[in-house]
């Protein structure tokens, strides 16, 4: 095989093919892909946020309201039972005696008729007076004999800022700013 058999064309050894995009277009394509991915993630997060706000949050509020109503109904039943138990403890079964005065009858018989009064058991059913109960509770509260339930008056101490503290967070931010400046200085020094 001789050098004459080799068909060398100048076009075969081009370093850049004609169909490949320029380096600027390749960088733009990467930018568009990254921007599309970030936009897709943002869109997906907005859809999830809308679903949470429109579906999950109202359902959770309704469940909490139902639970509060059930607890209030149970508390009302317990209070009613306590009132009835207190009234039952105060009830004393005392028979009422109604004396019947003897009646004198004019009769021709020589012996007078005497009537003896016998006690009868009368069942008394207690009536619940809600106004009296509320009045008694208000009187106890005014006298200071009831212990009130404490209500929260300040925000709870939870979260990162309460655990670490604001001065530590500011110090950490300053350290990170110093790290940024040092890395930039190291880059420009090379």
Number of C-alpha atoms within 10 A of each C-alpha: 5 5 7 7 7 8 7 10 7 7 8 8 9 8 7 9 10 8 6 9 11 10 9 8 11 12 12 11 12 11 12 12 12 12 12 12 12 12 12 12 12 12 12 12 12 12 12 12 13 12 12 13 12 11 11 12 12 12 13 11 11 11 12 12 12 12 12 12 12 12 12 12 12 12 12 12 12 12 12 13 12 12 15 15 12 11 13 12 9 10 12 8 10 10 12 11 12 10 10 10 10 11 10 10 10 8 9 7 8 6 7 12 13 11 11 10 12 10 11 10 11 11 10 11 8 11 8 12 8 10 9 10 12 11 11 12 14 13 13 13 13 10 9 10 10 12 8 8 6 6 6 7 6 6 6 8 9 8 9 10 12 10 10 10 11 12 10 12 13 11 11 12 12 12 11 12 11 11 12 11 10 11 11 10 11 9 8 7 7 5
